[in-house]
Amino acid sequence: MSTVNQFWFLHKSESKSIQILLPAFCSLIMFVASIFPWLTDPLGKVYSAWSIPVDMGWGGVKVFSYGFCCFCCAVYAMLIALASWRDFPGSRTIRHRYITAGVLCLVPPLLFTLQYTYSNIYLSDVLAQHKLQSMLIIEHFGYDGQRDLIALKPFSVDISTVNYRMALFIDQLGLGYLLPSISAYLFFDYKRFIIVTDFPIRQENKNKKILYGIIFCVILLLLRSPVGLGCEYQARVLLAQGDYRSALQWLNIARFFNPSLNLVEYYHEEIGQALYYLNSKQQTDESRAYLAESYRMQNDYLDAYEELLGSWRSANTPPWMINEFDLTLQGLAEYTHPLRGPLLKRPINDDTALPWIQLLLTIDPNNEYAHYIAGRIAYDLDNYNESIQQMSIVINMSKDNDVLSSAYTYIGLSEIGLGNEIQGRETLFTAIKFDKSYHNNTAREELSGLR
């Protein structure tokens, strides 16, 4: 055998092993991506790809999750590896479909991005509400908490703009979201590792037309939600120009293309703006929400609250109206600067904020910020039993280690205040266990005797 032939034989053997290992490795990456976290809620709950349904604004099927998408990509990549290993019916068709596999690997993260930034605005709204609660809680720790990749300020998050939705989305991303890009890169750059000598059987033109037709329909379906946001933006322009009737028509069209808009408060505020200027004497929930937002923009939270009172129906209040109350009552509570200031003035600020916090708990019992601030104010006012009760609720609600560390800290301090020294110190040690970043100086100073 000549030297050239020997070299060809060795190179061919090595290439075949890589043809098996490369797609197998990509398959493993996609399977791991389905298990790793894709999204971390601002309040600490972690979501894997299997726990996030594909919901582009028209309602999701729980079985059809991003974990299932990643699993299908993993199976396809493994089939490519098996086709390179040994022949089976159809192996010639699927072998070396590296570009197709790379495109499929990019589908889950692209859909996920589209879902949270364009298609399902309600999901972005939930993130924004939880982000505000998280930021307000962190501000009252008394020490530095976790810092985001993109810094945001409380009461400044506006999900009606793409920039804020993207900033929220990027801050909450998990490692699993990034892994499919690695598989896609390896598939797209396959020529660096593999020399392809045999090519898959070409599809018939009829099959190609069917495939292109399916792709075209999917693209049209995915464009539906951005079209809805485009209609909403056009309505916003008309509102600024004073053409309120045309703006209402565009808002209705926007809701048709993107039904998730009907679940967020800023969409109803835009409807309210049009309705208010068309007939200011006839008040509706939307027009009250618009006036409340106008007052909040001027930091006039009390007048905003008075506007919303006319829409409060405890038995039949839509979620977007509860969010309006959350924003207003949180602003009223923070306006008095609770848990801040000199020791002589601090109880006065706490007493002023407490009624608004209690009202917020009545309207929205699931508001984690309200329970945390209620517990902190109770501790400041030496109401230790109430502080323990509220912080216990926070512990049951929260999944964030920093929040848990702070909650256990004030339970421990309250136990010490009640005279239960041993139990209080044990609870403070629990608080330190959750403080993995060593930010909680309050618990450490108490245990060391510096406080």
Secondary structure, DSSP 8 states (H G I E B T S, - for coil): --HHHHHHHHHHHHHHHHHHHHHHHHHHHHHHHHHSEEEE-TTS-EEEGGGSB--SSS---TTSBHHHHHHHHHHHHHHHHHHHHS--TTHHHHTT-HHHHHHHHHHHHHHHHHIIIII-HHHHHHHHHHHHHHHHHHHTSSS-----SS---TT---TTSHHHHHHHHHHTB-HHHHHHHHHHHHHHTGGGT----S------HHHHHHHHHHHHHHHHHHHHHHHHHHHHHHHHHHHHHT-HHHHHHHHHHHHHH-GGGGGSHHHHHHHHHHHHHH-TTS--HHHHHHHHHHHHHTT-HHHHHHHHHTT--TTS--HHHHHHHHHHHHHHHHHT-TT-S-TTTHHHHHHHHHHHHHHHHHH-TT-HHHHHHHHHHHHHTT-HHHHHHHHHHHHHH---HHHHHHHHHHHHHHHHHTT-HHHHHHHHHHHHHH-TTS--HHHHHHHHT--
